[in-house]
Structure formats: C-alpha cells, structure tokens
Amino acid sequence: MTTPSPQATDRTEPVHTQLQYQLAVFARRMEQVRTSGGVGTLDRAAYLLLDRLERHGPANVKALAEALGVDSSTVTRQVAPLVAAGLVGRVQDPADRRAVRLALTSCGTGRLAEVRDGRAELTRRLVAGWPPEEQRAFCALLARFNLAMESYTADQQGQ
C-alpha cells in the first residue's frame, strides 16, 4: 500500500511541513525496499558501521560511536550481530596490546560492496529520467541538509 504524498508544488502547506513529510515517506520507503530484499538486507546501522570501517580502517568502539554520533553502548549492540555473522572481526590494537579494535573482514567487504552496488543501481533507476544537473543539485542539497542535521545533533549533544 502506498501513501499519497503531496507534490512538491503543493502550496497549501508550508514548505517545512511538506519537507518533513517527504523525509518521513522517504525513510519509510527505503525501509520497505530494504526489508523486501530489493537492495540487500543490511539495515542502516550495519551499513554505516561497515562503511565507516572500510573507509577509515579498524577502530575501537568509542571512536566508532563518536564518528557515528551515537553512544558506545549503541555501537556495541549494533556490532554484535555483525561479528556473529563474520562481517566484522576483533583485532589487537597495535598501540595497546590489551585493547581491541573492530575491523571489516573480507566477508564484510564483499557484503558491503554487494549492498552498495544494489543501492547505487536503485538510485540510478530512480533518477534515470532526471537531467544530470537536477541529479547533481539534489545530491548537493541532500548533502547540505545532512550537514545541517549533523551540526544540529552535535549542538544538542553539547548542551
């Protein structure tokens, strides 16, 4: 069942109301695509953890938590099934032999690539009819929105 959504040109509601609604619909539809197996079965948290480990290498729980804007207990809870699935492993910290870091395994690298490729293909399909300049503009605006959200979240945590 699809939810009707107001068009971007609907001027009867303030743009902020329309935008928050569109973001909510987007989040729900992405979750529907994920759970239907359309782009893989990694949830958002797992995807972001694996992506972070691939891009920045092994890290301890505290560093991952700081980078992802969550607390350490959340990372610990989210990483447990990834370790159990063999996507993430524990490696010795070279700076402190008593400490461990989390690292992407080769299985994790392959799974992340598979999911990333699926998501990229879905994105290509969804914007295929858009002119390239609109695709770039949407990407730039979404990145700007995400940065504003990141700053807002950081400010809220600092209070």
CYANA upper distance limits for C-alpha pairs under 8 A (distance plus 0.5 A):
  3 THR  CA     25 VAL  CA      8.36
  5 SER  CA     21 TYR  CA      8.44
  5 SER  CA     22 GLN  CA      7.79
  5 SER  CA     25 VAL  CA      8.33
  6 PRO  CA     10 ASP  CA      6.74
  6 PRO  CA     18 GLN  CA      7.61
  8 ALA  CA     18 GLN  CA      7.87
 11 ARG  CA     15 VAL  CA      8.18
 13 GLU  CA     17 THR  CA      6.88
 13 GLU  CA     18 GLN  CA      7.10
 14 PRO  CA     18 GLN  CA      6.99
 15 VAL  CA     19 LEU  CA      6.45
 16 HIS  CA     20 GLN  CA      6.61
 17 THR  CA     21 TYR  CA      6.74
 18 GLN  CA     22 GLN  CA      6.60
 19 LEU  CA     23 LEU  CA      6.62
 20 GLN  CA     24 ALA  CA      6.74
 21 TYR  CA     25 VAL  CA      6.73
 22 GLN  CA     26 PHE  CA      6.52
 23 LEU  CA     27 ALA  CA      6.67
 24 ALA  CA     28 ARG  CA      6.77
 25 VAL  CA     29 ARG  CA      6.56
 26 PHE  CA     30 MET  CA      6.58
 27 ALA  CA     31 GLU  CA      6.75
 28 ARG  CA     32 GLN  CA      6.70
 29 ARG  CA     33 VAL  CA      6.66
 30 MET  CA     34 ARG  CA      6.64
 31 GLU  CA     35 THR  CA      6.59
 32 GLN  CA     36 SER  CA      6.52
 33 VAL  CA     37 GLY  CA      7.02
 33 VAL  CA     38 GLY  CA      5.71
 33 VAL  CA     39 VAL  CA      7.15
 34 ARG  CA     38 GLY  CA      6.34
 34 ARG  CA     39 VAL  CA      6.21
 34 ARG  CA     40 GLY  CA      6.57
 34 ARG  CA     41 THR  CA      6.41
 34 ARG  CA     42 LEU  CA      7.92
 34 ARG  CA     43 ASP  CA      7.70
 35 THR  CA     40 GLY  CA      8.47
 35 THR  CA     41 THR  CA      7.01
 37 GLY  CA     41 THR  CA      6.42
 38 GLY  CA    118 GLY  CA      8.19
 39 VAL  CA    115 VAL  CA      6.51
 39 VAL  CA    118 GLY  CA      5.27
 39 VAL  CA    119 ARG  CA      6.01
 39 VAL  CA    122 LEU  CA      7.86
 40 GLY  CA    114 GLU  CA      8.10
 40 GLY  CA    115 VAL  CA      5.76
 40 GLY  CA    118 GLY  CA      7.43
 41 THR  CA    115 VAL  CA      8.28
 42 LEU  CA     46 ALA  CA      6.34
 42 LEU  CA     47 TYR  CA      6.33
 42 LEU  CA    115 VAL  CA      7.77
 43 ASP  CA     47 TYR  CA      6.62
 44 ARG  CA     48 LEU  CA      6.64
 45 ALA  CA     49 LEU  CA      6.68
 45 ALA  CA     78 GLN  CA      7.43
 46 ALA  CA     50 LEU  CA      6.58
 46 ALA  CA     78 GLN  CA      7.38
 46 ALA  CA     79 VAL  CA      7.90
 46 ALA  CA     82 LEU  CA      7.83
 47 TYR  CA     51 ASP  CA      6.46
 47 TYR  CA    112 LEU  CA      7.56
 48 LEU  CA     52 ARG  CA      6.50
 48 LEU  CA     68 LEU  CA      8.39
 49 LEU  CA     53 LEU  CA      6.76
 49 LEU  CA     64 LEU  CA      8.16
 49 LEU  CA     68 LEU  CA      8.47
 49 LEU  CA     79 VAL  CA      8.23
 50 LEU  CA     54 GLU  CA      6.65
 50 LEU  CA     88 VAL  CA      8.29
 50 LEU  CA    104 LEU  CA      7.14
 50 LEU  CA    108 GLY  CA      7.61
 50 LEU  CA    109 THR  CA      8.33
 50 LEU  CA    112 LEU  CA      7.20
 51 ASP  CA     55 ARG  CA      6.61
 51 ASP  CA    112 LEU  CA      7.66
 52 ARG  CA     56 HIS  CA      6.38
 52 ARG  CA     57 GLY  CA      8.03
 52 ARG  CA     64 LEU  CA      8.32
 53 LEU  CA     57 GLY  CA      5.32
 53 LEU  CA     58 PRO  CA      6.33
 53 LEU  CA     59 ALA  CA      7.62
 53 LEU  CA    102 LEU  CA      8.28
 53 LEU  CA    103 ALA  CA      6.71
 53 LEU  CA    104 LEU  CA      6.42
 54 GLU  CA    104 LEU  CA      6.92
 54 GLU  CA    109 THR  CA      7.74
 57 GLY  CA    103 ALA  CA      7.08
 57 GLY  CA    104 LEU  CA      8.15
 58 PRO  CA     91 VAL  CA      8.39
 58 PRO  CA    101 ARG  CA      6.21
 58 PRO  CA    102 LEU  CA      5.74
 58 PRO  CA    103 ALA  CA      4.85
 58 PRO  CA    104 LEU  CA      7.68
 59 ALA  CA     63 ALA  CA      6.61
 59 ALA  CA     64 LEU  CA      6.85
 59 ALA  CA    101 ARG  CA      5.39
 59 ALA  CA    102 LEU  CA      5.86
 59 ALA  CA    103 ALA  CA      7.33
 60 ASN  CA     64 LEU  CA      6.85
 60 ASN  CA    100 VAL  CA      7.11
 60 ASN  CA    101 ARG  CA      4.88
 60 ASN  CA    102 LEU  CA      6.37
 61 VAL  CA     65 ALA  CA      6.56
 61 VAL  CA     72 SER  CA      6.45
 61 VAL  CA     75 VAL  CA      6.88
 61 VAL  CA     76 THR  CA      7.26
 61 VAL  CA    101 ARG  CA      7.79
 61 VAL  CA    102 LEU  CA      7.86
 62 LYS  CA     66 GLU  CA      6.73
 62 LYS  CA     71 ASP  CA      8.30
 62 LYS  CA     72 SER  CA      6.04
 63 ALA  CA     67 ALA  CA      6.64
 64 LEU  CA     68 LEU  CA      6.54
 64 LEU  CA     72 SER  CA      8.34
 64 LEU  CA     75 VAL  CA      7.63
 65 ALA  CA     69 GLY  CA      6.32
 65 ALA  CA     70 VAL  CA      5.47
 65 ALA  CA     71 ASP  CA      5.81
 65 ALA  CA     72 SER  CA      5.72
 65 ALA  CA     74 THR  CA      8.17
 65 ALA  CA     75 VAL  CA      6.47
 66 GLU  CA     70 VAL  CA      6.94
 66 GLU  CA     71 ASP  CA      7.78
 69 GLY  CA    153 THR  CA      8.42
 69 GLY  CA    154 ALA  CA      8.26
 70 VAL  CA     74 THR  CA      6.94
 70 VAL  CA     75 VAL  CA      7.71
 71 ASP  CA     75 VAL  CA      7.22
 72 SER  CA     76 THR  CA      6.66
 73 SER  CA     77 ARG  CA      6.62
 74 THR  CA     78 GLN  CA      6.55
 75 VAL  CA     79 VAL  CA      6.36
 76 THR  CA     80 ALA  CA      6.77
 77 ARG  CA     81 PRO  CA      8.41
 78 GLN  CA     82 LEU  CA      7.92
 79 VAL  CA     83 VAL  CA      6.73
 79 VAL  CA     88 VAL  CA      8.10
 80 ALA  CA     84 ALA  CA      6.74
 81 PRO  CA     85 ALA  CA      6.49
 82 LEU  CA     86 GLY  CA      6.74
 82 LEU  CA     87 LEU  CA      5.69
 82 LEU  CA     88 VAL  CA      6.03
 83 VAL  CA     87 LEU  CA      6.34
 83 VAL  CA     88 VAL  CA      5.21
 83 VAL  CA     89 GLY  CA      6.22
 86 GLY  CA    105 THR  CA      7.45
 86 GLY  CA    107 CYS  CA      7.14
 86 GLY  CA    108 GLY  CA      7.48
 87 LEU  CA    104 LEU  CA      6.69
 87 LEU  CA    105 THR  CA      5.91
 87 LEU  CA    106 SER  CA      7.94
 87 LEU  CA    107 CYS  CA      5.93
 87 LEU  CA    108 GLY  CA      4.26
 87 LEU  CA    109 THR  CA      7.97
 87 LEU  CA    111 ARG  CA      8.15
 88 VAL  CA    102 LEU  CA      7.01
 88 VAL  CA    103 ALA  CA      6.02
 88 VAL  CA    104 LEU  CA      5.11
 88 VAL  CA    105 THR  CA      5.76
 88 VAL  CA    108 GLY  CA      6.69
 89 GLY  CA    102 LEU  CA      6.22
 89 GLY  CA    103 ALA  CA      5.80
 89 GLY  CA    104 LEU  CA      6.80
 89 GLY  CA    105 THR  CA      6.58
 90 ARG  CA    100 VAL  CA      6.59
 90 ARG  CA    101 ARG  CA      6.11
 90 ARG  CA    102 LEU  CA      5.25
 90 ARG  CA    103 ALA  CA      6.61
 91 VAL  CA    100 VAL  CA      5.96
 91 VAL  CA    101 ARG  CA      5.77
 91 VAL  CA    102 LEU  CA      6.73
 91 VAL  CA    103 ALA  CA      7.15
 92 GLN  CA     96 ASP  CA      8.27
 92 GLN  CA     97 ARG  CA      6.48
 92 GLN  CA     98 ARG  CA      7.94
 92 GLN  CA     99 ALA  CA      6.73
 92 GLN  CA    100 VAL  CA      5.07
 92 GLN  CA    101 ARG  CA      6.62
 93 ASP  CA     97 ARG  CA      6.13
 93 ASP  CA     98 ARG  CA      7.93
 93 ASP  CA     99 ALA  CA      5.95
 93 ASP  CA    100 VAL  CA      5.51
 93 ASP  CA    101 ARG  CA      6.19
104 LEU  CA    108 GLY  CA      6.04
104 LEU  CA    109 THR  CA      6.86
105 THR  CA    109 THR  CA      6.67
106 SER  CA    110 GLY  CA      6.74
107 CYS  CA    111 ARG  CA      6.65
108 GLY  CA    112 LEU  CA      6.47
109 THR  CA    113 ALA  CA      6.68
110 GLY  CA    114 GLU  CA      6.68
111 ARG  CA    115 VAL  CA      6.72
112 LEU  CA    116 ARG  CA      6.39
113 ALA  CA    117 ASP  CA      6.43
114 GLU  CA    118 GLY  CA      6.75
115 VAL  CA    119 ARG  CA      6.64
116 ARG  CA    120 ALA  CA      6.55
117 ASP  CA    121 GLU  CA      6.61
118 GLY  CA    122 LEU  CA      6.71
119 ARG  CA    123 THR  CA      6.64
120 ALA  CA    124 ARG  CA      6.61
121 GLU  CA    125 ARG  CA      6.72
122 LEU  CA    126 LEU  CA      6.67
123 THR  CA    127 VAL  CA      6.78
124 ARG  CA    128 ALA  CA      6.12
127 VAL  CA    135 GLN  CA      7.40
130 TRP  CA    134 GLU  CA      6.70
130 TRP  CA    135 GLN  CA      6.88
131 PRO  CA    135 GLN  CA      6.99
132 PRO  CA    136 ARG  CA      6.74
133 GLU  CA    137 ALA  CA      6.55
134 GLU  CA    138 PHE  CA      6.47
135 GLN  CA    139 CYS  CA      6.72
136 ARG  CA    140 ALA  CA      6.61
137 ALA  CA    141 LEU  CA      6.55
138 PHE  CA    142 LEU  CA      6.48
139 CYS  CA    143 ALA  CA      6.57
140 ALA  CA    144 ARG  CA      6.64
141 LEU  CA    145 PHE  CA      6.58
142 LEU  CA    146 ASN  CA      6.62
143 ALA  CA    147 LEU  CA      6.69
144 ARG  CA    148 ALA  CA      6.76
145 PHE  CA    149 MET  CA      6.71
146 ASN  CA    150 GLU  CA      6.59
147 LEU  CA    151 SER  CA      6.66
148 ALA  CA    152 TYR  CA      6.60
149 MET  CA    153 THR  CA      6.58
150 GLU  CA    154 ALA  CA      6.64
151 SER  CA    155 ASP  CA      6.59
152 TYR  CA    156 GLN  CA      6.68
153 THR  CA    157 GLN  CA      6.71
154 ALA  CA    158 GLY  CA      6.66
155 ASP  CA    159 GLN  CA      6.96
